[in-house]
Amino acid sequence: MSNRHRWIPWLRSHESPADTGALEAVKDAQQGLSQAKAEQARAQQLARDLRAIRQKNHFSEAIAAAYRGEHP
């Protein structure tokens, strides 16, 4: 190695900063994916609950309309 390259840190190391950054990015992405998968079941349950509430509201509106003699 020449004297010129001795003072350039990324030429001395075996791992370049780009490799380190890429590895950190992959690690962060994997952690984010794990968190999203963990929250997916909760989000799906919430969506089912909201759908059931919406359907119950439409049902109660139809009953109220029928009680008033209106066509739903």
C-alpha positions in Angstrom: 0.0 0.0 0.0 1.4 3.4 -0.9 1.7 6.3 1.6 -1.2 8.0 -0.2 -3.6 5.2 0.5 -2.5 4.8 4.1 -4.4 7.9 5.2 -7.7 6.9 3.4 -9.5 4.8 6.0 -11.9 3.0 3.6 -9.0 1.6 1.6 -7.4 0.2 4.7 -10.4 -1.6 6.1 -11.7 -4.9 4.7 -15.3 -3.7 4.8 -16.3 -0.5 3.0 -18.7 2.0 4.6 -21.2 1.2 1.8 -21.3 -2.5 2.9 -21.8 -1.5 6.5 -24.6 0.9 5.6 -26.3 -1.7 3.4 -26.1 -4.3 6.2 -27.7 -1.8 8.7 -30.4 -0.9 6.1 -31.3 -4.6 5.7 -31.4 -5.1 9.5 -33.7 -2.1 9.9 -35.9 -3.4 7.1 -36.2 -6.8 8.6 -37.1 -5.3 12.0 -39.7 -3.1 10.4 -41.2 -6.1 8.6 -41.3 -8.1 11.8 -43.1 -5.3 13.5 -45.6 -5.0 10.6 -46.3 -8.7 10.7 -46.8 -8.6 14.5 -49.3 -5.8 14.1 -51.1 -7.3 11.1 -53.3 -9.6 13.2 -54.4 -6.7 15.4 -55.2 -4.5 12.4 -57.2 -7.3 10.8 -59.2 -7.9 14.0 -59.9 -4.1 14.3 -61.1 -4.1 10.7 -63.5 -7.0 11.4 -64.8 -5.3 14.5 -65.4 -2.0 12.6 -67.1 -3.9 9.7 -69.4 -5.6 12.3 -70.3 -2.3 13.9 -71.1 -0.8 10.4 -73.3 -3.7 9.5 -75.1 -3.5 12.9 -75.7 0.2 12.3 -77.3 -0.5 8.9 -79.4 -3.2 10.4 -80.7 -0.9 13.1 -81.4 1.8 10.5 -83.4 -0.7 8.4 -85.4 -1.8 11.5 -86.1 1.9 12.4 -87.3 2.6 8.8 -89.6 -0.5 8.9 -91.0 0.6 12.2 -91.8 4.0 10.8 -93.4 2.3 7.8 -90.8 3.3 5.3 -89.1 1.0 2.8 -85.5 0.5 3.6 
